[in-house]
């Protein structure tokens, strides 16, 4: 009977690469512009920001449309300029938000790759454990056969 020794735990540990925290690595690779895009995405892409802009726009338009004439700081048709500016802000923010989403997507892909590496390592270690169990099973069967053989001879 072949007595192939399974791989030892020390040998497994020698070949194992250290597990990396992909979140920290991703954060460290970001440039200042990437960080700015992510900050804008995280803060502008919220309902709170939307409500602030919504209230601000209606307050601005309302005050300059129906407020006391002497106190209007941007009377009609000047608030049309405000609408134009707000549309320009939206046009500029959309690409920034998309850049941030692309960066978040790249981070997600990196996490998925790290998960794959961990799963691959776990599979290798499980196979090694199974090899050890198979070897133990063979040894137990050999011992049992030896006991039975010696028990019958006596």
C-alpha positions in Angstrom: 0.0 0.0 0.0 1.4 3.4 -1.0 2.0 5.7 2.0 2.0 9.2 0.4 2.4 11.8 3.1 0.0 14.8 2.8 1.3 18.3 2.7 2.0 19.6 6.1 0.4 22.8 7.6 3.8 24.5 7.7 4.3 23.8 3.9 0.8 25.4 3.3 1.7 28.4 5.3 5.0 28.9 3.4 3.2 29.0 0.0 0.3 31.2 1.2 0.4 34.8 0.3 -0.6 37.2 3.0 -4.2 38.4 2.8 -4.4 42.0 1.7 -7.1 44.5 2.7 -8.2 45.6 -0.7 -10.2 48.5 0.7 -7.1 50.2 2.1 -5.0 49.5 -1.0 -7.7 51.0 -3.2 -8.0 54.1 -1.0 -4.2 54.6 -1.1 -4.1 54.4 -4.9 -6.6 57.2 -5.4 -5.3 60.6 -6.6 -6.5 63.9 -5.2 -8.8 64.4 -8.2 -10.3 60.9 -7.6 -10.9 61.7 -4.0 -12.6 64.9 -5.0 -14.8 63.1 -7.4 -15.7 60.5 -4.8 -16.4 63.2 -2.2 -18.7 65.0 -4.7 -20.5 61.8 -5.5 -21.0 60.9 -1.9 -22.2 64.3 -0.9 -24.1 65.6 -4.0 -25.8 62.3 -4.7 -27.9 62.5 -1.5 -31.5 63.4 -0.9 -30.3 66.0 1.6 -28.4 67.9 -1.1 -31.4 67.6 -3.4 -33.7 69.1 -0.8 -31.3 72.0 -0.1 -31.0 72.8 -3.8 -34.8 72.4 -4.3 -35.6 74.8 -1.4 -32.9 77.2 -2.4 -34.1 77.4 -6.0 -37.8 77.9 -5.0 -36.8 80.4 -2.3 -34.7 82.4 -4.8 -37.4 82.3 -7.5 -40.2 83.0 -5.0 -38.5 86.0 -3.4 -37.5 87.6 -6.6 -41.0 87.0 -8.2 -43.4 87.9 -5.4 -41.3 89.6 -2.7 -41.4 93.3 -2.0 -40.2 95.1 -5.2 -37.7 97.2 -3.4 -36.1 94.1 -1.7 -35.8 91.9 -4.7 -32.2 91.4 -5.4 -32.6 89.5 -8.7 -36.0 90.6 -10.2 -37.5 89.1 -13.3 -36.0 88.3 -15.9 -32.7 88.1 -14.0 -33.7 84.9 -12.3 -33.7 83.3 -15.7 -29.9 83.6 -15.4 -30.2 81.6 -12.1 -32.0 78.8 -13.9 -29.3 78.9 -16.6 -26.6 78.6 -14.0 -28.4 75.8 -12.1 -28.6 73.9 -15.4 -24.9 74.5 -16.0 -24.1 73.1 -12.5 -26.1 70.0 -13.3 -24.3 69.6 -16.6 -20.9 69.8 -14.8 -22.0 67.6 -11.8 -23.3 64.7 -14.0 -19.8 63.8 -15.3 -18.3 64.1 -11.8 -20.9 61.8 -10.4 -20.3 59.3 -13.2 -16.6 59.5 -12.5 -17.2 58.7 -8.9 -19.5 55.8 -9.8 -16.8 54.5 -12.1 -14.2 54.7 -9.3 -16.6 52.9 -6.9 -17.2 50.3 -9.6 -13.4 49.7 -9.9 -13.2 49.3 -6.1 -16.1 46.8 -6.2 -14.2 44.8 -8.9 -11.0 44.8 -6.8 -13.0 43.5 -3.8 -14.4 40.8 -6.0 -10.9 39.8 -7.1 -9.8 39.7 -3.5 -12.8 37.5 -2.6 -11.8 35.2 -5.4 -8.2 35.0 -4.1 -9.5 34.2 -0.6 -11.9 31.5 -1.9 -9.1 30.0 -3.9 -6.9 29.8 -0.8 -9.7 28.3 1.2 -10.3 25.7 -1.5 -6.6 24.7 -1.5 -6.6 24.5 2.3 -9.8 22.4 2.3 -8.3 20.0 -0.2 -5.3 19.7 2.0 -7.5 19.0 5.0 -9.3 16.3 3.0 -6.0 14.8 2.0 -5.1 14.6 5.7 -8.4 13.0 6.5 -8.0 10.5 3.7 -4.6 9.6 5.0 -5.9 9.2 8.5 -8.7 7.1 7.2 -6.2 4.8 5.5 -4.1 4.5 8.6 -7.1 3.7 10.8 -8.2 1.0 8.3 -4.7 -0.4 8.3 -4.6 -0.4 12.1 -8.1 -2.1 12.2 -7.0 -4.7 9.7 -3.8 -5.3 11.7 -5.9 -5.7 15.0 -8.4 -8.0 13.3 -5.6 -10.1 11.8 -3.7 -10.4 15.1 -6.9 -11.1 17.0 -7.8 -14.0 14.7 -4.4 -15.6 14.9 -4.5 -15.7 18.7 
